[in-house]
Amino acid sequence: MLGKRVKIRAKGRIFEGIVMPSFTDKLVLKLDNGYNVGFKDYEILEVYEEEFKLPPPPKVEWKEGLPNVKVISTGGTIASKVDYRTGAVTSQFSAEEIVSDIPELAEICKIDATLLYNILSENMKPEYWIELAREVYRSLKKDYEGVIITHGTDTMHYSSAALSFMISTPKPVVFVGAQRSSDRPSSDAAINMICAARTALSDLGEVVVVMHGTTSDDFCYIHRGVKVRKNHTSRRDAFQSVNYPPLGKVSYPDGKIEWLADRFRRGERELKLKDKLEKRVVLIKFFPGLSPEILDFYYDKGYRGFVIEGTGLGHVSTDWVETIKRIADDSLVVMTSQCLWGRVCDRVYDTGRYLLQAGVIEGEDMLPEVALVKVMWLLGNYNLEEAKELVKKNLVGEINENLQFY
């Protein structure tokens, strides 16, 4: 009965819905309100013969004079719909399909949509970042006012950091996702996408992430691509700017943008692409008792980029010092903090001073994930000594030198 609409009696009530796949002995129905409900004891009253099919999207009649926006999909919840015959989430991503779900977009811009990937965000890889950067670069050379990238939320902040380093952009490049799928009443997909479209037309010239600012449907924040992190598994306001304020907020439904922090402006930077990445870089989270042998493990495999998530101000145990000293001459070793908020400072305690003497470079207030991507990019495009100098510098807003935000 998969994909069939049925009427059942259960718990003294009548329910109607579409039969979904079940991995238990329960009957799972997707009700008309969008929620899935499982029933163990039930009586089937009627099975409707017509199988559920997604209707074809209507043809969009674009208004004259609307600005053009490129939308590139890499997959994720925001660009998907449920196939009720299988229960699988499938990509539905033509311009017509987007507008049929979010008709407000047809009042804002004309969309040209491309499906680049249809993957879960945990399957994103550095080589995919390179291909994505090239696709964005090609789009920015055309007459689009901005580029929107739909992306799964779990690793979106890695991808936004990667493109922030790889592309110098004079136009907005906007990552957007959804915490709740579009078939759920609590979905954040439509509002996030509408706010992303507003941002793509704004006076902005950098890579950003646009997501819900609160759990209500009142506004979205515009986060700098190298200062944002997903900090909750499921809340609609899971994304937060860390060690720097959000660049702005887009109110809903009026679409007005209030700028909150310094930013790169539209046309301020020349379009450039540096898309090489060194994949042999590792992010290591230190914990009490972790042996420094883990450094040797990666070093012996040819890794020359090490980002360490240390404790507090940026510490590991003292038995790591000799190993770091041995590998630091021909490796780039950067210290970040598990605390996320605040700045690394290895000059306060003896351990930190020993680490600096051993060749560790302080990651300032960079997020560990951002430092990882930055080291990958630096080692892919510069020699080791240049990379060691550039990792200390603020290149695209990844290091905040103003302490007032702490």
Disulfide bonds with the S-S distance in Angstrom:
none
